[in-house]
């Protein structure tokens, strides 16, 4: 990649060069489609560079930039780095690395959301350090994490929602399992790389304290007060506000060998399959249930829920993973994209937007990686065509705000560069093998390599 490449970077390079077989064996020209995805990444990335360079993100219709907060944190630039590396865009990677290391600072008097900044920026910086060997990325990650630490100072150890990066003042006591439990991969990796145990300990305590508050059936709810530990919404599911909590239980065991995380995962997946799994004539789903009674309260399955197929693959449950992917793909083909929420009982859209989500594509990648079944690459062709047909506009790609009218927003989120196009590329490339003994993707698809013992 560059003259500063490290052994960890070389490890990922080796993993990405593994061959899965002949390009034509699936009946699909995989090299062709991988290159087509690369073209779309460059289209979106060049649109960002031309119209929104220095901002957090691109508005692809008005050709302007936007920031999440009062000051930029260069979210899209940081998020895109690991995708550039995997796509082999060496010059773009070097140029963006130089820009970020010379410009990015966290000494800003702004309140930021701990969860989003952790998965997007902290994870992106750690991954960039491992890929490039540039110590500046690790220094930035260490500085950022130290500024986020005040969020953990609650009576329960579960974090506040917001923190001021300059003053350390915190706020926001109503949180959810995803925002509380999706921190250990990033904070834990930083702890291993810097030798600062506090990062691992704080994130792990938050995860454990959340798990302790599960219901007798073993489920968690949608909202919780981090001061009192009381549940504010007892609906349980695998979708938004809970999703990546489950993902990180399993991935923290994979990355750190943390047996307690494995135990928490095994207890959780047993409850999920008992109370949330829903067999219907039109497919296999995971719905919503009351966390205390296990009673079905809603038959919704959404775009974010679709990540669970990939987690089931890692868990080793290929049978459920395949069936869940089939259900998600059924929804995608029914509406040409996957709605934010689908009511599988009535087969109607419950929430109409499609926010350029990567989750169904992510699970297709994991399934292809595990099985080599050409079905999942054929799904990938559908995903790529839909993104082009309905989301590509102006200088990039935009959210579809209504799947009936196909009305578009004027916003391209950084995760489209970090996740959606990365997983789509990996699905088609012969770099599709992922050695889970050494590499784990964060919930934002930043590869973290197990370089420690």
C-alpha positions as CSV (number, residue, x, y, z in Angstrom):
1,X,0.0,0.0,0.0
2,X,2.7,2.5,1.0
3,X,6.2,2.6,2.4
4,X,4.8,2.6,5.9
5,X,2.7,-0.5,5.6
6,X,2.9,-2.7,8.7
7,X,2.7,-6.5,9.3
8,X,-1.0,-6.1,10.2
9,X,-1.6,-4.4,6.9
10,X,0.2,-7.2,5.1
11,X,-2.0,-9.7,7.0
12,X,-5.1,-8.2,5.6
13,X,-3.6,-8.0,2.2
14,X,-2.9,-11.7,2.2
15,X,-6.5,-12.4,3.3
16,X,-7.8,-10.2,0.6
17,X,-5.8,-12.0,-2.1
18,X,-7.2,-15.5,-1.3
19,X,-8.9,-17.0,-4.3
20,X,-12.4,-18.5,-4.1
21,X,-12.4,-20.2,-7.4
22,X,-12.9,-19.4,-11.1
23,X,-14.6,-16.1,-11.9
24,X,-17.2,-17.8,-14.1
25,X,-18.1,-20.7,-11.8
26,X,-21.1,-18.9,-10.5
27,X,-22.5,-18.1,-13.9
28,X,-21.6,-14.5,-13.0
29,X,-18.6,-12.5,-14.2
30,X,-17.6,-11.7,-10.6
31,X,-14.6,-9.6,-11.7
32,X,-16.9,-7.5,-13.9
33,X,-19.3,-6.8,-11.1
34,X,-16.5,-6.1,-8.6
35,X,-15.2,-3.5,-11.0
36,X,-18.7,-2.0,-11.4
37,X,-19.0,-1.6,-7.7
38,X,-15.6,0.1,-7.6
39,X,-16.8,2.5,-10.3
40,X,-19.8,3.4,-8.2
41,X,-17.6,4.0,-5.1
42,X,-15.4,6.3,-7.2
43,X,-18.5,8.1,-8.5
44,X,-19.8,8.8,-5.0
45,X,-16.3,9.5,-3.6
46,X,-15.4,11.9,-6.4
47,X,-18.8,13.6,-5.9
48,X,-17.9,14.1,-2.2
49,X,-14.4,15.4,-3.1
50,X,-15.7,17.9,-5.6
51,X,-18.6,19.3,-3.8
52,X,-18.2,18.5,0.0
53,X,-14.5,18.1,0.7
54,X,-13.8,19.1,4.2
55,X,-17.4,18.5,5.3
56,X,-18.8,15.4,7.1
57,X,-20.9,14.4,4.1
58,X,-22.3,15.1,0.7
59,X,-25.7,16.4,-0.4
60,X,-25.8,14.8,-3.8
61,X,-28.7,16.7,-5.3
62,X,-27.7,20.2,-4.3
63,X,-24.0,19.4,-4.7
64,X,-23.2,20.8,-1.3
65,X,-21.7,19.5,2.0
66,X,-23.2,19.0,5.4
67,X,-21.8,18.6,8.9
68,X,-23.3,16.6,11.8
69,X,-22.3,19.2,14.3
70,X,-21.2,22.9,14.3
71,X,-17.7,21.9,13.3
72,X,-16.6,19.2,10.8
73,X,-15.1,15.9,11.9
74,X,-14.5,14.7,8.3
75,X,-16.7,11.7,8.8
76,X,-16.9,10.6,5.2
77,X,-13.2,10.9,4.6
78,X,-12.4,8.8,7.7
79,X,-15.1,6.2,7.0
80,X,-14.0,5.7,3.4
81,X,-10.4,4.9,4.2
82,X,-10.8,1.1,4.8
83,X,-13.0,0.8,1.7
84,X,-10.3,2.5,-0.4
85,X,-7.7,0.1,0.9
86,X,-9.8,-3.0,0.2
87,X,-10.7,-1.7,-3.3
88,X,-7.0,-1.1,-4.0
89,X,-7.3,2.7,-4.4
90,X,-3.8,3.3,-3.2
91,X,-3.4,6.9,-4.3
92,X,-6.8,7.9,-2.9
93,X,-5.9,6.2,0.4
94,X,-2.5,8.1,0.6
95,X,-4.0,11.4,-0.3
96,X,-6.9,11.1,2.2
97,X,-4.5,9.8,4.9
98,X,-2.4,12.9,4.5
99,X,-5.4,15.2,4.6
100,X,-6.9,13.6,7.8
101,X,-3.6,13.5,9.7
102,X,-2.9,17.2,8.9
103,X,-6.4,18.5,9.6
104,X,-8.4,16.4,12.0
105,X,-8.6,17.6,15.6
106,X,-11.0,16.7,18.4
107,X,-10.3,19.8,20.5
108,X,-13.8,21.1,19.7
109,X,-16.4,22.7,21.9
110,X,-19.2,20.5,20.6
111,X,-21.5,17.8,22.0
112,X,-21.3,14.5,20.0
113,X,-23.2,11.3,20.2
114,X,-20.9,8.7,21.8
115,X,-22.2,5.7,19.9
116,X,-22.1,7.3,16.4
117,X,-18.6,8.8,17.0
118,X,-17.3,5.5,18.3
119,X,-18.5,3.3,15.4
120,X,-17.7,5.8,12.7
121,X,-14.7,7.8,13.8
122,X,-13.0,5.7,16.5
123,X,-13.4,2.5,14.6
124,X,-12.4,4.2,11.3
125,X,-9.2,5.6,12.9
126,X,-8.2,2.3,14.5
127,X,-8.7,0.4,11.3
128,X,-6.8,3.0,9.3
129,X,-3.9,2.7,11.7
130,X,-3.7,-1.0,11.3
131,X,-3.9,-0.8,7.5
132,X,-1.4,2.0,7.0
133,X,0.9,1.8,10.0
134,X,0.6,5.6,10.4
135,X,1.0,6.2,14.1
136,X,-1.0,9.5,13.7
137,X,-4.2,7.5,13.3
138,X,-3.6,5.7,16.6
139,X,-2.8,9.0,18.3
140,X,-6.0,10.5,17.1
141,X,-8.0,7.4,18.2
142,X,-6.4,7.6,21.7
143,X,-7.2,11.3,22.0
144,X,-10.8,10.8,20.8
145,X,-11.4,7.9,23.2
146,X,-10.0,9.8,26.1
147,X,-12.5,12.6,25.4
148,X,-15.4,10.1,25.2
149,X,-14.6,8.4,28.5
150,X,-16.7,10.8,30.7
151,X,-19.8,9.2,29.3
152,X,-19.2,6.1,31.4
153,X,-19.4,8.0,34.7
154,X,-23.0,7.0,35.6
155,X,-24.2,5.1,38.6
156,X,-24.8,2.0,36.4
157,X,-21.7,2.3,34.2
158,X,-23.9,2.4,31.2
159,X,-22.9,5.6,29.2
160,X,-24.6,8.9,28.8
161,X,-25.7,9.6,25.2
162,X,-23.7,12.8,24.5
163,X,-20.4,14.3,25.6
164,X,-18.7,17.6,24.9
165,X,-15.3,16.9,23.3
166,X,-13.6,19.9,24.9
167,X,-15.2,20.1,28.3
168,X,-16.2,16.5,29.0
169,X,-19.7,17.6,30.1
170,X,-22.2,14.9,29.5
171,X,-25.9,14.7,28.9
172,X,-28.7,12.3,27.7
173,X,-29.9,9.6,30.1
174,X,-32.4,7.8,27.8
175,X,-30.4,5.3,25.8
176,X,-30.8,1.8,24.2
177,X,-28.9,-1.5,24.0
178,X,-27.3,-0.7,20.7
179,X,-25.8,2.6,21.9
180,X,-24.7,1.0,25.2
181,X,-23.5,-2.3,23.9
182,X,-21.8,-1.4,20.7
183,X,-18.5,0.0,22.1
184,X,-16.3,-2.9,23.1
185,X,-14.8,-3.9,19.7
186,X,-13.5,-0.3,19.2
187,X,-12.6,0.6,22.8
188,X,-11.2,-2.9,23.4
189,X,-9.0,-2.8,20.3
190,X,-7.7,0.6,21.3
191,X,-6.9,-0.8,24.7
192,X,-5.0,-3.7,23.2
193,X,-3.1,-1.4,20.9
194,X,-2.2,1.3,23.4
195,X,-1.9,-0.8,26.6
196,X,-4.5,1.4,28.3
197,X,-6.8,-1.0,30.1
198,X,-9.3,1.6,31.0
199,X,-10.8,1.6,27.5
200,X,-11.6,-2.1,27.6
201,X,-12.8,-2.1,31.2
202,X,-15.3,0.8,30.7
203,X,-16.9,-0.6,27.6
204,X,-17.0,-4.1,29.0
205,X,-18.7,-2.9,32.2
206,X,-21.4,-1.1,30.2
207,X,-22.0,-4.3,28.2
208,X,-22.2,-6.5,31.3
209,X,-24.5,-4.0,33.2
210,X,-26.9,-4.0,30.3
211,X,-26.9,-7.8,30.1
212,X,-27.6,-8.0,33.9
213,X,-30.8,-6.1,33.3
214,X,-32.2,-8.6,30.8
215,X,-35.7,-10.0,31.6
216,X,-36.2,-13.5,33.1
217,X,-36.9,-14.8,29.5
218,X,-33.4,-13.4,28.6
219,X,-34.5,-10.5,26.4
220,X,-33.6,-6.8,26.5
221,X,-35.9,-3.9,25.7
222,X,-35.7,-0.9,23.3
223,X,-35.1,2.0,25.8
224,X,-33.4,2.2,29.1
225,X,-32.4,4.9,31.6
226,X,-28.7,4.8,32.2
227,X,-29.0,6.4,35.6
228,X,-31.6,4.2,37.2
229,X,-31.2,1.1,35.0
230,X,-35.0,1.1,34.5
231,X,-36.5,0.0,31.2
232,X,-38.5,2.7,29.5
233,X,-39.7,0.6,26.5
234,X,-40.0,-3.2,27.0
235,X,-40.4,-4.1,23.3
236,X,-37.7,-6.6,22.3
237,X,-36.4,-7.4,18.8
238,X,-33.2,-7.5,16.8
239,X,-33.7,-4.2,14.9
240,X,-32.8,-0.6,15.4
241,X,-31.8,0.4,19.0
242,X,-30.9,-3.2,19.9
243,X,-29.3,-4.8,16.8
244,X,-25.5,-4.3,17.2
245,X,-25.6,-5.1,20.9
246,X,-26.1,-8.7,20.0
247,X,-23.5,-8.4,17.2
248,X,-20.8,-7.2,19.6
249,X,-21.4,-9.9,22.2
250,X,-20.3,-12.5,19.6
251,X,-17.6,-10.4,17.9
252,X,-16.0,-9.4,21.2
253,X,-15.5,-13.1,21.9
254,X,-14.0,-13.6,18.5
255,X,-11.6,-10.6,18.7
256,X,-10.6,-10.8,22.3
257,X,-11.3,-14.4,23.4
258,X,-13.6,-13.0,26.1
259,X,-15.4,-16.0,27.4
260,X,-17.9,-13.9,29.3
261,X,-19.0,-12.3,26.1
262,X,-19.5,-15.8,24.5
263,X,-21.6,-16.8,27.5
264,X,-23.8,-13.7,27.2
265,X,-24.2,-14.3,23.5
266,X,-25.2,-18.0,23.9
267,X,-27.8,-17.0,26.5
268,X,-29.1,-14.2,24.3
269,X,-29.3,-16.2,21.0
270,X,-31.3,-18.9,22.9
271,X,-33.8,-16.3,24.0
272,X,-33.9,-14.7,20.6
273,X,-34.7,-18.0,18.9
274,X,-37.3,-18.9,21.5
275,X,-39.3,-15.7,21.7
276,X,-38.5,-13.5,18.6
277,X,-38.1,-16.1,15.8
278,X,-41.3,-16.3,13.8
279,X,-42.2,-19.1,11.3
280,X,-44.7,-18.0,8.7
281,X,-45.9,-19.3,5.3
282,X,-44.2,-16.4,3.6
283,X,-40.8,-16.9,5.3
284,X,-38.7,-17.0,8.4
285,X,-38.5,-13.8,10.4
286,X,-37.6,-12.3,13.7
287,X,-40.4,-10.1,15.1
288,X,-41.1,-8.0,18.2
289,X,-42.1,-9.4,21.6
290,X,-42.6,-8.1,25.1
291,X,-39.3,-8.6,26.9
292,X,-41.0,-9.9,30.1
293,X,-43.8,-12.1,28.7
294,X,-42.4,-13.1,25.3
295,X,-45.8,-12.3,23.8
296,X,-45.7,-11.2,20.2
297,X,-46.4,-7.4,20.0
298,X,-45.5,-6.6,16.4
299,X,-44.7,-8.5,13.2
300,X,-42.1,-6.1,11.8
301,X,-38.8,-7.0,10.2
302,X,-36.7,-4.1,9.0
303,X,-33.7,-3.2,6.9
304,X,-31.5,-3.0,10.0
305,X,-32.7,-6.4,11.2
306,X,-31.1,-7.9,8.1
307,X,-27.6,-7.8,9.7
308,X,-28.6,-10.8,11.7
309,X,-28.1,-13.3,8.9
310,X,-24.4,-12.4,9.0
311,X,-24.2,-12.8,12.7
312,X,-25.9,-16.2,12.4
313,X,-23.2,-17.2,9.9
314,X,-20.5,-16.4,12.4
315,X,-22.5,-18.3,15.1
316,X,-22.5,-21.3,12.8
317,X,-26.3,-21.4,12.2
318,X,-26.3,-21.5,8.4
319,X,-29.7,-23.0,8.2
320,X,-31.4,-20.0,9.9
321,X,-29.1,-17.6,8.2
322,X,-30.1,-18.8,4.8
323,X,-33.8,-18.7,5.5
324,X,-33.6,-15.2,7.0
325,X,-31.6,-14.0,4.0
326,X,-34.3,-15.5,1.7
327,X,-37.0,-13.5,3.6
328,X,-35.0,-10.3,3.4
329,X,-34.4,-10.8,-0.3
330,X,-38.1,-11.5,-0.9
331,X,-38.8,-8.1,0.6
332,X,-36.1,-6.4,-1.4
333,X,-37.4,-7.8,-4.7
334,X,-41.0,-7.0,-3.8
335,X,-40.3,-3.3,-3.4
336,X,-37.0,-3.0,-5.4
337,X,-35.3,-1.9,-2.2
338,X,-35.7,-2.9,1.5
339,X,-38.1,-0.6,3.4
340,X,-37.1,0.6,6.9
341,X,-39.8,-1.6,8.3
342,X,-41.9,-4.4,6.7
343,X,-44.9,-5.9,8.3
344,X,-44.5,-9.6,7.3
345,X,-48.0,-10.5,8.6
346,X,-49.8,-8.1,6.3
347,X,-47.0,-7.9,3.7
348,X,-47.1,-4.1,3.7
349,X,-44.6,-1.4,4.3
350,X,-44.7,-0.1,7.9
351,X,-42.0,2.6,7.4
352,X,-41.3,3.7,3.9
353,X,-37.6,5.0,3.6
354,X,-34.6,3.1,2.4
355,X,-31.5,4.7,4.0
356,X,-28.8,3.2,1.7
357,X,-28.6,0.4,4.3
358,X,-25.9,-2.2,3.9
359,X,-27.3,-5.0,6.2
360,X,-28.9,-7.3,3.6
361,X,-25.8,-7.0,1.4
362,X,-23.6,-7.7,4.4
363,X,-25.4,-10.9,5.2
364,X,-25.2,-12.0,1.5
365,X,-21.4,-11.5,1.8
366,X,-21.1,-13.6,4.9
367,X,-23.2,-16.3,3.4
368,X,-21.3,-16.4,0.2
369,X,-18.0,-16.4,2.2
370,X,-19.2,-19.4,4.2
371,X,-21.0,-21.4,1.5
372,X,-19.7,-20.3,-2.0
373,X,-23.3,-20.6,-3.1
374,X,-23.8,-18.5,-6.3
375,X,-27.2,-17.5,-5.1
376,X,-25.7,-14.8,-3.0
377,X,-23.8,-13.2,-5.9
378,X,-26.9,-13.3,-7.9
379,X,-28.5,-11.4,-5.1
380,X,-25.6,-8.9,-5.3
381,X,-26.4,-8.2,-8.9
382,X,-30.0,-7.2,-7.8
383,X,-28.7,-5.0,-5.0
384,X,-26.3,-3.2,-7.4
385,X,-28.9,-2.6,-10.0
386,X,-31.4,-1.3,-7.5
387,X,-28.9,1.2,-6.0
388,X,-28.1,2.4,-9.5
389,X,-31.8,2.6,-10.6
390,X,-33.3,4.3,-7.6
391,X,-30.6,5.9,-5.4
392,X,-28.0,7.3,-7.8
393,X,-28.5,11.0,-8.5
394,X,-26.5,14.1,-9.1
395,X,-23.1,13.7,-7.6
396,X,-23.6,10.6,-5.5
397,X,-26.3,8.3,-4.0
398,X,-29.2,9.4,-1.8
399,X,-31.7,7.8,0.6
400,X,-35.1,6.9,-0.8
401,X,-37.6,8.6,1.5
402,X,-40.7,6.8,0.1
403,X,-40.5,3.4,-1.6
404,X,-43.9,4.1,-3.3
405,X,-42.9,7.3,-5.0
406,X,-39.1,6.7,-5.0
407,X,-38.7,10.3,-3.7
408,X,-35.0,10.9,-2.8
409,X,-33.4,12.9,0.0
410,X,-30.5,15.2,-0.4
411,X,-28.1,13.3,1.8
412,X,-25.5,10.5,1.4
413,X,-24.4,9.1,4.8
414,X,-20.8,8.2,5.4
415,X,-21.7,4.5,6.0
416,X,-22.7,4.2,2.3
417,X,-18.9,4.5,1.6
418,X,-17.8,2.5,4.7
419,X,-20.3,-0.4,4.6
420,X,-22.7,-0.7,1.7
421,X,-20.2,-0.5,-1.2
422,X,-17.5,-2.3,0.7
423,X,-19.7,-5.4,1.4
424,X,-21.0,-5.3,-2.2
425,X,-17.5,-5.2,-3.5
426,X,-16.3,-8.1,-1.2
427,X,-19.3,-10.1,-2.3
428,X,-18.1,-10.1,-5.9
429,X,-14.4,-9.9,-5.5
430,X,-12.2,-13.0,-5.1
431,X,-11.2,-11.4,-1.8
432,X,-14.4,-12.8,-0.3
433,X,-12.7,-15.0,2.3
434,X,-12.6,-13.6,5.8
435,X,-10.4,-15.3,8.4
436,X,-12.4,-14.6,11.6
437,X,-9.5,-15.8,13.7
438,X,-7.7,-12.6,12.8
439,X,-10.1,-10.1,11.3
440,X,-13.4,-8.8,12.6
441,X,-15.6,-6.2,10.9
442,X,-17.0,-3.6,13.2
443,X,-20.7,-2.8,13.0
444,X,-19.6,0.0,10.6
445,X,-17.6,-2.5,8.5
446,X,-14.1,-1.3,9.5
447,X,-11.8,-4.3,9.6
448,X,-10.1,-4.7,13.0
449,X,-7.2,-7.2,13.0
450,X,-6.3,-9.4,16.0
451,X,-2.6,-8.5,16.2
452,X,-2.3,-9.1,19.9
453,X,-2.0,-12.2,22.0
